[in-house]
Amino acid sequence: MLKKINIEHLRVGMHVHELCGSWMEHPFWRTKFVIKDADEIRLIVDSAIKEVWIDVAKGIDVSAPAKTSEEVAAGVDAALMNAAVATGTPLQVVPPKRTAMSEELKRAARICTSAKSAVVAMFNEVRMGKAISGEAAGELVDEISSSVMRNPGALISLARLKTADDYTYMHSVAVCALMVALAARLGFDETQTRDAGMSGLLHDLGKALLPMGVLNKPGKLTDEEFRIIKGHPEEGHRLLLEGGTVDGVPLDVVLHHHEKIDGSGYPHRLKGEQISVFARMGAVCDVYDAITSNRPYKAGWDPAESIRKMTEWCNGHFDARIFQAFVKSIGIYPVGSLVRMSSGRLGVVTEQSERSLLTPRIRVFFSSKSMTHVPPELIDLARPGITEKIVAREDPQTWGFKNLEQFWVA
């Protein structure tokens, strides 16, 4: 039975069914969970959430005696075991503990280097009229996926640091990683997640046949040049069909990742449910990496500013549910975002919290009050006793900051 209560009545052992408020205000990655300790209650109280729905059939009621954290955890494990026995469904394997950002960045850097070479080779084969190797592409997807599962922020953030000359190739790597992270957030199984990653890796394959002068033009495209660019989904789809090494989901995403929910996209002006879930995912991941990356004709936007812009476009361009899941997979303030703290200090987001969208790790380095650089300090906003909060996103160009990656690529 569901019951709405004020947050002041929250207790350890309650099963939260829904947090009442905008999804942007939710302090947790998930919206349905059992409260296991007082820190989780504190995170809700410190947010803009004032009321929650609890499910008294899955957790304690307002008047029930509170359970200890250990009792709650044991109850959850028992419930999962009973459900598995009753349905005959194998228990889901619990993923390994997330690897530290500093550790995964080293692996991700090597993967980015090898992945770029692999994608360059793939595009060159297409230009020479050869079919791509589905097996080789699959191995690359598996390598990227493994890094994303260990710590999604590492490879996704490194891939964003591409140069304008690298854009076409590293964009494929970045979208692959973003698709894998989004698939995991949506609860996809292993096969679906691999399909999502393969779709991201191949989504712009058709650009291999476009004139480089048009593809890398630093100025505004003419109508004819834009028509040529808009032909890359159908070119990529044709290449994959003729090659015969990839089918199903990747074929669909390659063809339809530029469709929009309101029907204004291309090439077929599909609308709403006419667009597959995977193609809707591709649209979100493609746009995010495109606007955060340095291109021949513009500098990339700050990651947090990009999320804000995409939120404005959501109604006509993106599937709202897919976009919300995407934000929860990379954060409201993605790694590399410049933010202002309640103390007046400015810092760069270095890693997401596993528990809350609002409490990432920040490396502060500048005081907006004294207008001077200060010794860099790492602050984990999720730690108990930390009173500082993010109060605003900031534009690095306004402050004249360059090479902010030095504060998170350690």
C-alpha positions as CSV (number, residue, x, y, z in Angstrom):
1,M,0.0,0.0,0.0
2,L,1.3,3.4,-0.9
3,K,1.3,6.3,1.5
4,K,2.4,9.9,1.1
5,I,4.3,11.4,4.0
6,N,6.3,14.5,4.8
7,I,10.0,14.1,4.8
8,E,10.2,14.8,8.5
9,H,8.6,11.3,9.1
10,L,11.2,9.4,7.1
11,R,12.9,6.6,9.0
12,V,15.5,3.9,8.2
13,G,13.7,0.9,6.8
14,M,11.1,2.7,4.8
15,H,10.7,1.8,1.1
16,V,10.6,5.0,-0.9
17,H,8.3,4.5,-3.9
18,E,8.5,8.0,-5.3
19,L,10.2,11.3,-4.5
20,C,7.6,14.1,-5.0
21,G,9.1,16.8,-7.1
22,S,10.9,17.5,-10.4
23,W,13.4,14.8,-11.4
24,M,16.1,17.5,-11.5
25,E,15.6,17.9,-7.7
26,H,15.9,14.2,-6.9
27,P,19.0,13.7,-4.7
28,F,19.3,10.0,-5.7
29,W,20.2,8.1,-8.9
30,R,17.1,5.9,-8.3
31,T,13.6,6.8,-7.2
32,K,12.5,3.5,-5.6
33,F,14.7,2.2,-2.8
34,V,14.8,1.2,0.9
35,I,16.3,3.7,3.2
36,K,19.3,2.0,4.7
37,D,20.9,4.7,6.9
38,A,20.5,8.2,8.3
39,D,22.8,9.7,5.5
40,E,20.1,8.9,2.9
41,I,17.5,10.7,4.9
42,R,19.8,13.7,5.3
43,L,20.3,13.8,1.5
44,I,16.5,14.0,1.0
45,V,16.0,16.6,3.7
46,D,18.8,18.7,2.2
47,S,17.2,18.6,-1.2
48,A,14.1,20.4,-2.5
49,I,11.9,17.4,-1.9
50,K,9.3,17.9,0.8
51,E,7.1,14.8,0.4
52,V,7.6,11.2,-0.6
53,W,5.4,8.2,-1.4
54,I,6.4,5.1,0.7
55,D,5.3,1.5,0.1
56,V,4.4,0.0,3.5
57,A,4.2,-3.4,1.9
58,K,7.9,-3.3,1.1
59,G,9.2,-1.4,4.1
60,I,8.2,-0.1,7.5
61,D,5.2,2.2,8.1
62,V,5.3,5.5,9.9
63,S,4.2,3.9,13.2
64,A,6.3,0.7,12.9
65,P,9.5,0.3,14.9
66,A,12.6,1.3,13.0
67,K,14.9,-1.4,11.7
68,T,18.7,-1.2,11.9
69,S,20.6,-0.9,8.6
70,E,21.7,-4.5,8.9
71,E,18.1,-5.7,9.3
72,V,17.0,-3.7,6.3
73,A,19.8,-5.0,4.1
74,A,19.1,-8.6,5.2
75,G,15.4,-8.1,4.4
76,V,16.2,-6.8,0.9
77,D,18.5,-9.7,0.2
78,A,15.9,-12.2,1.4
79,A,13.2,-10.6,-0.7
80,L,15.4,-10.9,-3.8
81,M,16.1,-14.5,-3.1
82,N,12.4,-15.4,-2.5
83,A,11.4,-13.6,-5.7
84,A,14.1,-15.5,-7.7
85,V,13.0,-18.9,-6.2
86,A,9.3,-18.1,-6.9
87,T,9.8,-17.1,-10.5
88,G,12.6,-19.4,-11.4
89,T,14.6,-16.4,-12.6
90,P,18.3,-16.5,-11.8
91,L,19.5,-13.8,-9.4
92,Q,21.0,-10.8,-11.2
93,V,24.8,-10.7,-10.7
94,V,25.8,-7.7,-8.6
95,P,28.2,-5.6,-10.6
96,P,31.7,-5.2,-9.1
97,K,32.5,-2.2,-7.0
98,R,33.2,0.8,-9.1
99,T,36.8,1.4,-9.9
100,A,38.4,4.7,-8.6
101,M,38.4,7.4,-11.2
102,S,42.1,7.9,-11.0
103,E,42.7,4.2,-11.7
104,E,40.2,3.9,-14.6
105,L,41.5,7.0,-16.3
106,K,44.8,5.2,-17.0
107,R,43.0,2.3,-18.6
108,A,40.6,4.6,-20.4
109,A,43.4,6.6,-21.9
110,R,44.9,3.5,-23.5
111,I,41.5,2.4,-24.7
112,C,40.8,5.8,-26.3
113,T,44.2,5.6,-28.2
114,S,43.6,2.1,-29.5
115,A,39.9,2.8,-30.3
116,K,40.7,5.9,-32.3
117,S,43.2,3.8,-34.4
118,A,40.5,1.1,-34.9
119,V,37.9,3.6,-36.0
120,V,40.3,5.3,-38.4
121,A,41.0,1.9,-39.9
122,M,37.3,1.1,-40.1
123,F,36.5,4.3,-42.0
124,N,39.5,3.8,-44.4
125,E,38.2,0.3,-45.2
126,V,34.8,1.7,-46.0
127,R,36.4,4.4,-48.3
128,M,38.3,1.6,-50.1
129,G,35.0,-0.3,-50.7
130,K,35.6,-3.0,-48.1
131,A,33.0,-4.3,-45.6
132,I,33.7,-3.6,-42.0
133,S,34.5,-6.5,-39.7
134,G,31.6,-7.1,-37.3
135,E,33.8,-9.2,-35.1
136,A,36.5,-6.5,-34.8
137,A,33.8,-3.9,-34.1
138,G,32.3,-6.1,-31.5
139,E,35.6,-6.6,-29.7
140,L,36.1,-2.8,-29.6
141,V,32.6,-2.4,-28.1
142,D,33.3,-4.9,-25.5
143,E,36.5,-3.2,-24.5
144,I,34.8,0.2,-24.2
145,S,31.9,-1.3,-22.3
146,S,34.2,-2.9,-19.8
147,S,35.7,0.5,-19.0
148,V,32.3,2.2,-18.8
149,M,31.0,-0.5,-16.4
150,R,34.1,0.0,-14.1
151,N,33.7,3.7,-14.0
152,P,31.6,5.5,-16.7
153,G,33.0,8.9,-16.0
154,A,36.6,8.1,-17.1
155,L,36.3,7.0,-20.7
156,I,33.3,9.2,-21.5
157,S,35.1,12.3,-20.2
158,L,38.4,11.5,-21.9
159,A,36.6,10.9,-25.2
160,R,35.1,14.4,-25.0
161,L,38.6,15.9,-25.0
162,K,39.0,15.2,-28.7
163,T,40.6,17.7,-31.1
164,A,38.7,19.2,-34.0
165,D,40.8,17.0,-36.4
166,D,39.9,13.8,-34.4
167,Y,36.3,14.6,-34.1
168,T,34.7,12.3,-36.6
169,Y,36.6,9.2,-35.2
170,M,36.5,9.9,-31.5
171,H,32.9,11.0,-31.7
172,S,32.1,7.4,-32.6
173,V,34.0,6.1,-29.6
174,A,32.3,8.7,-27.3
175,V,28.8,7.9,-28.5
176,C,29.5,4.2,-28.1
177,A,30.5,4.8,-24.4
178,L,27.5,7.1,-23.8
179,M,25.1,4.5,-25.3
180,V,26.5,1.7,-23.0
181,A,26.2,3.9,-19.9
182,L,22.6,4.9,-20.9
183,A,21.7,1.3,-21.6
184,A,22.9,0.3,-18.2
185,R,20.9,3.1,-16.6
186,L,17.8,1.9,-18.4
187,G,18.3,-1.6,-17.1
188,F,19.1,-3.3,-20.4
189,D,20.4,-6.8,-20.5
190,E,23.9,-7.7,-21.8
191,T,22.8,-8.3,-25.4
192,Q,20.8,-5.1,-25.5
193,T,23.7,-3.1,-24.0
194,R,26.1,-4.6,-26.6
195,D,23.6,-3.6,-29.4
196,A,23.5,-0.1,-28.0
197,G,27.3,0.2,-27.9
198,M,27.6,-1.2,-31.4
199,S,25.0,1.3,-32.6
200,G,26.9,4.2,-31.1
201,L,30.2,3.0,-32.6
202,L,28.7,2.7,-36.1
203,H,26.1,5.5,-36.1
204,D,28.2,7.9,-38.3
205,L,29.7,5.4,-40.6
206,G,28.1,7.1,-43.6
207,K,30.4,10.1,-43.0
208,A,33.3,8.0,-44.3
209,L,31.9,8.7,-47.8
210,L,31.4,12.4,-47.4
211,P,33.8,15.0,-48.9
212,M,36.3,16.0,-46.2
213,G,36.0,19.6,-47.2
214,V,32.3,19.6,-46.4
215,L,32.7,17.4,-43.2
216,N,35.4,19.7,-41.7
217,K,34.3,23.0,-43.1
218,P,35.0,25.7,-40.5
219,G,32.2,28.0,-41.6
220,K,28.5,27.8,-42.2
221,L,27.4,25.1,-44.6
222,T,25.5,26.1,-47.8
223,D,22.1,24.5,-48.5
224,E,23.8,22.0,-50.9
225,E,26.5,21.1,-48.3
226,F,23.9,20.6,-45.6
227,R,22.0,18.3,-48.0
228,I,25.1,16.2,-48.4
229,I,25.7,16.0,-44.7
230,K,22.1,14.9,-44.1
231,G,22.7,12.0,-46.5
232,H,25.1,10.2,-44.1
233,P,22.4,8.1,-42.2
234,E,21.2,6.5,-45.4
235,E,24.8,6.1,-46.7
236,G,25.8,4.3,-43.5
237,H,22.7,2.1,-43.6
238,R,23.4,1.2,-47.2
239,L,27.0,0.3,-46.3
240,L,26.0,-2.0,-43.5
241,L,23.3,-3.7,-45.6
242,E,25.8,-4.3,-48.4
243,G,28.5,-5.5,-46.0
244,G,26.1,-8.0,-44.3
245,T,28.2,-8.2,-41.1
246,V,25.8,-6.1,-38.9
247,D,22.1,-6.2,-38.6
248,G,19.1,-5.4,-36.3
249,V,19.5,-2.6,-33.8
250,P,22.7,-1.0,-35.3
251,L,21.1,-0.8,-38.7
252,D,18.1,1.0,-37.3
253,V,20.2,3.5,-35.2
254,V,22.5,4.3,-38.1
255,L,19.5,5.2,-40.2
256,H,17.4,7.0,-37.6
257,H,19.6,8.7,-35.0
258,H,18.7,12.1,-36.4
259,E,15.0,11.7,-36.1
260,K,13.2,13.9,-33.6
261,I,10.2,13.2,-31.4
262,D,8.2,16.0,-33.0
263,G,8.7,14.6,-36.5
264,S,11.1,17.4,-37.7
265,G,14.1,15.1,-38.0
266,Y,15.6,13.2,-40.9
267,P,15.7,11.2,-43.1
268,H,12.1,9.9,-42.7
269,R,10.5,12.5,-40.4
270,L,9.5,9.8,-38.0
271,K,7.5,10.9,-35.0
272,G,7.1,9.7,-31.4
273,E,6.7,6.0,-31.0
274,Q,7.6,5.5,-34.7
275,I,11.2,6.0,-33.6
276,S,12.7,3.0,-31.8
277,V,14.0,3.2,-28.2
278,F,17.6,2.6,-29.4
279,A,17.3,5.4,-32.1
280,R,15.9,7.8,-29.4
281,M,18.9,6.9,-27.2
282,G,21.2,7.5,-30.2
283,A,19.8,11.0,-30.7
284,V,20.5,12.0,-27.2
285,C,24.0,10.6,-27.0
286,D,24.9,12.0,-30.5
287,V,23.8,15.5,-29.6
288,Y,25.5,15.6,-26.2
289,D,28.9,14.6,-27.5
290,A,28.6,16.9,-30.5
291,I,27.9,20.0,-28.5
292,T,30.5,19.3,-25.8
293,S,33.3,18.7,-28.3
294,N,35.6,21.1,-30.1
295,R,34.5,21.1,-33.8
296,P,36.2,22.7,-36.8
297,Y,33.7,25.5,-36.7
298,K,33.1,26.0,-32.9
299,A,34.5,25.3,-29.4
300,G,32.6,22.8,-27.3
301,W,30.2,23.9,-24.6
302,D,30.8,23.2,-20.9
303,P,29.2,19.8,-20.0
304,A,26.7,21.2,-17.4
305,E,25.7,24.0,-19.8
306,S,25.1,21.4,-22.5
307,I,22.8,19.5,-20.2
308,R,20.9,22.7,-19.5
309,K,20.5,23.5,-23.2
310,M,19.4,20.0,-24.0
311,T,16.7,20.2,-21.3
312,E,15.3,23.2,-23.1
313,W,15.2,21.2,-26.4
314,C,13.7,18.1,-24.8
315,N,10.1,18.6,-25.7
316,G,10.5,18.6,-29.5
317,H,13.9,16.9,-30.0
318,F,14.3,14.1,-27.4
319,D,12.2,11.4,-25.6
320,A,11.8,12.9,-22.1
321,R,12.2,9.5,-20.3
322,I,15.3,8.7,-22.3
323,F,16.8,12.1,-21.6
324,Q,16.2,11.9,-17.9
325,A,17.9,8.5,-17.8
326,F,20.8,10.0,-19.8
327,V,21.3,12.8,-17.3
328,K,21.2,10.3,-14.4
329,S,23.9,8.3,-16.2
330,I,26.4,11.2,-16.6
331,G,25.1,13.7,-13.9
332,I,23.5,17.1,-13.9
333,Y,27.0,18.4,-13.5
334,P,29.1,15.9,-15.7
335,V,32.8,15.4,-15.1
336,G,34.7,18.5,-16.3
337,S,31.9,21.0,-15.5
338,L,32.9,24.3,-13.9
339,V,30.7,25.1,-10.9
340,R,30.4,27.7,-8.2
341,M,30.2,26.6,-4.5
342,S,28.2,28.1,-1.7
343,S,31.5,29.3,-0.3
344,G,32.2,31.4,-3.4
345,R,35.0,29.1,-4.6
346,L,35.0,27.7,-8.2
347,G,35.8,24.1,-9.0
348,V,35.7,21.4,-11.6
349,V,33.6,18.2,-11.2
350,T,36.0,15.3,-11.0
351,E,33.7,12.3,-10.4
352,Q,30.0,11.5,-9.9
353,S,28.6,10.3,-6.6
354,E,27.1,6.8,-6.8
355,R,24.2,8.0,-4.6
356,S,23.2,11.5,-5.7
357,L,23.1,13.7,-8.7
358,L,23.7,16.7,-6.5
359,T,26.8,15.6,-4.6
360,P,29.7,14.9,-7.0
361,R,33.4,15.3,-6.1
362,I,34.7,18.8,-6.9
363,R,38.3,20.1,-7.1
364,V,38.1,23.8,-6.1
365,F,40.9,26.0,-7.3
366,F,39.7,29.6,-7.5
367,S,38.0,32.2,-5.1
368,S,35.4,34.4,-6.8
369,K,35.5,36.6,-3.7
370,S,39.2,37.5,-3.8
371,M,39.5,36.8,-7.5
372,T,42.6,34.7,-7.0
373,H,43.6,31.1,-7.5
374,V,43.7,29.0,-4.3
375,P,45.5,25.8,-3.6
376,P,43.5,23.0,-5.3
377,E,41.3,21.0,-2.9
378,L,39.2,18.0,-3.5
379,I,35.8,18.1,-1.9
380,D,33.4,15.1,-1.8
381,L,30.0,16.6,-1.4
382,A,28.5,13.2,-0.4
383,R,30.6,12.9,2.7
384,P,28.8,13.4,6.0
385,G,29.5,16.8,7.6
386,I,30.2,18.6,4.3
387,T,28.1,21.8,4.3
388,E,29.2,23.2,1.0
389,K,26.8,22.9,-2.0
390,I,26.9,23.7,-5.7
391,V,24.9,26.9,-6.2
392,A,25.5,27.5,-10.0
393,R,27.2,26.3,-13.1
394,E,29.8,28.7,-14.6
395,D,31.1,29.3,-18.1
396,P,34.8,28.7,-18.3
397,Q,35.1,31.3,-21.2
398,T,33.6,34.0,-19.0
399,W,36.4,33.5,-16.5
400,G,39.1,33.0,-19.1
401,F,39.9,29.5,-17.8
402,K,41.6,27.1,-20.2
403,N,42.7,23.5,-19.9
404,L,40.3,22.7,-17.0
405,E,41.0,19.0,-17.6
406,Q,44.2,19.4,-15.6
407,F,42.0,19.4,-12.5
408,W,40.3,16.1,-13.1
409,V,42.7,14.2,-15.4
410,A,45.2,13.2,-12.6
